[in-house]
Amino acid sequence: MLDLSVVRMLAGNQRFVERMAQEDPGLLERLAVQQKPHTLWIGCSDSRVSSDVITDTDPGSLFVHRNIANLVVHTDFNVLSAIDYAVNHLHVQHIVVCGHYKCGGVAASLEATELGLIDNWLRNIKDVYRLHHVELNAIADKEERTARLVELNVIEQVYNVCKTFTVQKAWREHGRPFVHGWVYDLKTGLLKDLEVNISGRRDLEEIYRFDVDKSIGSVQ
């Protein structure tokens, strides 16, 4: 016997199909042929932050990668593969890293409690804290400090996206993608643009800039 929540999801799928048939009769057939998303969305796995719902976008608009606390870790071949595929094969114009206030992963990173395997993942957020500890330690209110860490974490992940050779090569060859950092407010439902919008190597510290021209020439 199916659980009620599963039954509701299946019923919701039927409503979705019926609604799409009314709003855009050919959409599902077009999507079955190919996808042409304009944006790679790197977000948190939190169930309250559904990218297509909060941006009111149609299916096929966003190529989505989600993990706990929206991290871009350079040893994580999952997110690196998503970036590579989105940039080199889907030719997305934008990459959005979107965090959210009240993020459980960010809050947990501030605690000393041992949580198990996830501690290794959350250590990446602790590194963000270490980089910005002067600013964060100056915030007395814990909730405000956590909210600011959410923002700083997004900013650092934006730069991690831009540090990849995949993105830097695409900048050189195609002038894309544009990389953005946003935060979603669970209380208001609004997205906040952190105004960290990167579109080229000039926005990176020199140590992170690949010699893209030399690398391209070596494989020709």
C-alpha positions as CSV (number, residue, x, y, z in Angstrom):
1,M,0.0,0.0,0.0
2,L,1.4,3.4,-1.0
3,D,2.0,6.1,1.6
4,L,-0.4,9.1,1.4
5,S,2.5,11.4,0.5
6,V,3.5,9.2,-2.4
7,V,-0.1,9.0,-3.6
8,R,-0.2,12.8,-3.5
9,M,3.0,13.1,-5.6
10,L,1.6,10.8,-8.3
11,A,-1.7,12.7,-8.3
12,G,0.3,15.9,-8.6
13,N,2.1,14.6,-11.6
14,Q,-1.2,14.0,-13.3
15,R,-2.2,17.6,-12.6
16,F,1.1,18.8,-13.9
17,V,0.6,17.0,-17.2
18,E,-2.9,18.3,-17.6
19,R,-1.8,21.9,-16.8
20,M,1.1,21.7,-19.3
21,A,-1.3,20.4,-21.9
22,Q,-3.4,23.6,-21.4
23,E,-0.7,26.2,-21.0
24,D,1.8,24.9,-23.6
25,P,0.6,21.9,-25.5
26,G,3.9,21.2,-27.3
27,L,6.2,21.8,-24.3
28,L,6.7,18.2,-23.1
29,E,7.2,16.9,-26.7
30,R,9.9,19.5,-27.3
31,L,11.6,18.7,-24.0
32,A,11.6,15.0,-24.9
33,V,13.8,15.9,-27.9
34,Q,16.4,18.0,-26.2
35,Q,17.0,20.4,-23.4
36,K,18.2,24.0,-23.8
37,P,18.6,25.5,-20.4
38,H,19.9,29.0,-20.1
39,T,21.2,28.6,-16.6
40,L,23.1,26.1,-14.4
41,W,21.7,26.4,-10.9
42,I,23.9,25.2,-8.1
43,G,21.8,25.2,-4.9
44,C,21.2,23.6,-1.6
45,S,19.5,20.3,-1.2
46,D,17.0,21.8,1.3
47,S,13.5,20.7,0.4
48,R,12.2,24.2,0.9
49,V,14.3,25.7,-1.9
50,S,13.0,24.4,-5.2
51,S,14.8,26.3,-8.0
52,D,12.1,26.2,-10.7
53,V,9.3,27.0,-8.2
54,I,11.0,30.0,-6.5
55,T,12.1,31.5,-9.9
56,D,8.8,30.6,-11.6
57,T,10.6,29.0,-14.6
58,D,9.3,26.4,-17.0
59,P,10.8,22.9,-17.2
60,G,13.9,22.9,-19.3
61,S,15.0,26.3,-18.3
62,L,17.4,25.3,-15.5
63,F,20.1,22.6,-15.3
64,V,20.2,21.9,-11.6
65,H,22.9,20.6,-9.3
66,R,22.1,20.5,-5.5
67,N,24.1,19.5,-2.5
68,I,24.2,20.3,1.2
69,A,24.9,24.0,1.6
70,N,25.4,24.6,-2.2
71,L,29.2,23.9,-2.2
72,V,31.5,23.9,-5.1
73,V,34.4,21.7,-3.9
74,H,37.3,21.1,-6.3
75,T,37.6,17.4,-5.3
76,D,33.8,16.8,-6.0
77,F,33.6,15.3,-9.4
78,N,29.8,15.4,-9.2
79,V,29.6,19.2,-9.2
80,L,32.6,19.5,-11.6
81,S,30.9,17.2,-14.1
82,A,27.7,19.2,-13.8
83,I,29.7,22.4,-14.5
84,D,31.5,20.9,-17.5
85,Y,28.4,19.4,-19.0
86,A,26.4,22.6,-18.6
87,V,29.1,24.9,-20.0
88,N,30.6,22.7,-22.8
89,H,27.6,20.8,-24.0
90,L,24.5,22.7,-22.9
91,H,26.2,26.1,-23.5
92,V,24.4,27.8,-20.6
93,Q,24.7,31.6,-20.5
94,H,24.6,31.8,-16.7
95,I,25.6,30.0,-13.6
96,V,23.8,30.8,-10.4
97,V,25.1,29.7,-7.0
98,C,22.1,30.1,-4.6
99,G,22.2,29.6,-0.9
100,H,19.4,30.4,1.6
101,Y,19.1,31.8,5.0
102,K,18.4,29.4,7.8
103,C,20.6,26.8,6.1
104,G,21.0,23.8,8.3
105,G,24.4,23.0,6.8
106,V,25.8,26.4,7.5
107,A,24.4,26.5,11.0
108,A,25.9,23.0,11.8
109,S,29.3,24.1,10.6
110,L,29.3,26.7,13.4
111,E,28.9,24.0,16.1
112,A,31.5,21.7,17.7
113,T,29.1,18.7,17.8
114,E,30.3,15.6,15.9
115,L,27.7,14.7,13.2
116,G,29.3,11.9,11.4
117,L,30.3,11.7,7.8
118,I,28.9,15.0,7.0
119,D,31.5,16.7,9.2
120,N,34.0,16.2,6.3
121,W,31.6,18.1,4.0
122,L,30.9,20.9,6.4
123,R,34.6,21.5,7.0
124,N,34.5,23.4,3.7
125,I,32.2,25.9,5.3
126,K,34.4,26.2,8.3
127,D,37.2,27.1,5.9
128,V,35.0,30.0,4.7
129,Y,34.6,31.1,8.3
130,R,38.3,31.0,8.8
131,L,38.8,33.3,5.7
132,H,36.3,35.8,7.1
133,H,36.7,35.3,10.8
134,V,37.4,38.9,11.6
135,E,34.1,40.1,10.1
136,L,32.1,37.2,11.4
137,N,33.5,37.3,15.0
138,A,32.5,41.0,15.1
139,I,28.9,40.0,14.7
140,A,27.5,39.4,18.3
141,D,24.1,38.1,17.4
142,K,24.4,34.4,16.4
143,E,21.5,34.4,14.0
144,E,22.9,37.4,12.2
145,R,26.4,35.8,12.1
146,T,25.0,32.7,10.6
147,A,23.1,34.7,8.0
148,R,26.2,36.5,7.0
149,L,28.1,33.2,6.8
150,V,25.4,32.0,4.4
151,E,26.2,35.0,2.2
152,L,29.9,34.7,2.4
153,N,29.7,31.0,1.6
154,V,27.8,31.7,-1.6
155,I,30.4,34.3,-2.6
156,E,33.2,31.8,-2.0
157,Q,31.4,29.2,-4.0
158,V,30.9,31.6,-6.9
159,Y,34.7,32.1,-7.0
160,N,35.2,28.4,-6.8
161,V,33.1,28.0,-9.9
162,C,35.2,30.7,-11.6
163,K,38.5,29.0,-10.6
164,T,37.7,26.0,-12.8
165,F,39.5,25.7,-16.2
166,T,36.1,24.8,-17.7
167,V,34.7,28.2,-17.0
168,Q,37.8,30.2,-17.8
169,K,38.1,28.4,-21.2
170,A,34.5,29.2,-22.0
171,W,35.1,32.9,-21.1
172,R,38.0,32.9,-23.5
173,E,36.2,31.2,-26.4
174,H,32.6,32.3,-26.0
175,G,32.5,35.2,-23.5
176,R,30.2,33.2,-21.3
177,P,28.9,32.1,-18.7
178,F,28.1,34.9,-16.4
179,V,28.4,33.7,-12.8
180,H,26.1,35.1,-10.1
181,G,25.6,34.7,-6.3
182,W,22.1,34.8,-4.8
183,V,20.5,34.0,-1.4
184,Y,16.9,32.9,-0.9
185,D,15.0,34.2,2.1
186,L,12.6,31.5,3.4
187,K,10.5,34.0,5.2
188,T,9.8,36.3,2.4
189,G,10.2,34.1,-0.6
190,L,12.5,36.6,-2.2
191,L,15.9,36.2,-3.8
192,K,18.7,38.5,-2.8
193,D,21.4,39.3,-5.4
194,L,24.7,39.5,-3.6
195,E,26.0,41.6,-6.5
196,V,29.0,39.3,-7.1
197,N,28.7,38.8,-10.8
198,I,31.8,37.5,-12.6
199,S,32.3,37.3,-16.3
200,G,36.0,37.0,-16.9
201,R,39.4,36.2,-15.6
202,R,40.1,39.8,-14.7
203,D,37.8,39.4,-11.7
204,L,40.0,36.6,-10.2
205,E,43.2,36.9,-8.3
206,E,46.1,36.2,-10.6
207,I,47.0,32.9,-8.8
208,Y,43.7,31.4,-9.9
209,R,44.0,32.4,-13.6
210,F,44.8,29.6,-16.0
211,D,46.9,30.4,-19.1
212,V,44.0,29.5,-21.3
213,D,45.6,30.6,-24.6
214,K,48.6,28.3,-24.0
215,S,46.4,25.4,-22.9
216,I,44.1,25.7,-25.9
217,G,47.1,25.9,-28.2
218,S,48.7,22.8,-26.7
219,V,45.7,20.6,-27.6
220,Q,45.3,21.8,-31.2
